Amino acid sequence: MANHKSSKKRIRQSITKRAHNRLYHKTARNAVKALRNTSEKSAAEALLPKVTSMLDKLAKHNIIHKNKAGNLKGALQLHVNAL
């Protein structure tokens, strides 16, 4: 019986972890969109470090691929420089 209880706990923990990852990924996507739609250089420069740290975290925990995160960071840096 003890085995059953621990497996239920493990399943519940994995579900909450997945939900947290999904929420964080959604937040990062929205932050990237916000940065892309920003036309003021000062606002974009303020957002850039936060978005890059989010992308680093997502890549570190294998939520998104590290190459994709790197490409996104590079594209966002170019966008900020072009403003």
C-alpha positions in Angstrom: 0.0 0.0 0.0 2.9 2.4 0.8 4.1 1.9 -2.8 0.8 3.1 -4.2 0.8 6.3 -2.1 4.4 7.2 -3.2 3.6 6.7 -6.8 0.5 8.9 -6.6 2.7 11.6 -5.0 5.3 11.3 -7.7 2.6 11.6 -10.4 1.2 14.7 -8.7 4.7 16.3 -8.5 5.4 15.6 -12.2 2.0 17.1 -13.2 2.7 20.3 -11.2 6.2 20.5 -12.6 4.9 20.2 -16.2 2.3 22.9 -15.5 4.9 25.2 -14.1 7.2 24.6 -17.2 4.3 25.3 -19.5 3.4 28.5 -17.7 7.1 29.6 -17.8 7.3 28.8 -21.5 4.2 30.7 -22.2 5.5 33.7 -20.2 8.8 33.6 -22.2 6.9 33.5 -25.5 4.9 36.5 -24.5 8.0 38.3 -23.4 9.6 37.6 -26.8 6.5 38.9 -28.6 6.5 42.0 -26.4 10.2 42.7 -27.2 9.7 42.2 -30.9 6.7 44.6 -30.9 8.6 47.2 -29.0 9.5 50.2 -31.1 11.3 52.3 -28.4 14.9 51.5 -28.0 15.1 52.3 -24.2 12.1 49.9 -23.5 13.6 47.2 -25.6 17.0 47.5 -23.9 15.3 47.2 -20.5 13.4 44.1 -21.6 16.3 42.3 -23.3 18.2 41.1 -20.2 15.0 39.7 -18.6 14.1 37.8 -21.8 17.5 36.4 -22.3 17.7 35.1 -18.8 14.3 33.5 -19.3 15.5 31.8 -22.5 18.7 30.6 -20.7 16.6 29.1 -18.0 14.3 27.3 -20.5 17.3 25.9 -22.3 19.0 24.8 -19.1 16.0 22.8 -18.1 15.5 21.4 -21.6 12.1 23.0 -22.1 13.3 24.5 -25.4 16.4 23.4 -27.3 19.6 25.4 -26.5 20.2 26.2 -30.2 16.7 27.6 -30.5 17.3 29.8 -27.4 20.6 31.0 -28.8 19.1 31.9 -32.2 16.2 33.7 -30.5 18.6 35.7 -28.3 20.7 36.7 -31.3 17.6 37.8 -33.3 16.3 39.8 -30.4 19.7 41.5 -29.9 19.7 42.4 -33.6 16.2 43.8 -33.3 17.3 46.0 -30.3 20.4 47.2 -32.2 18.3 48.0 -35.3 16.0 50.3 -33.3 
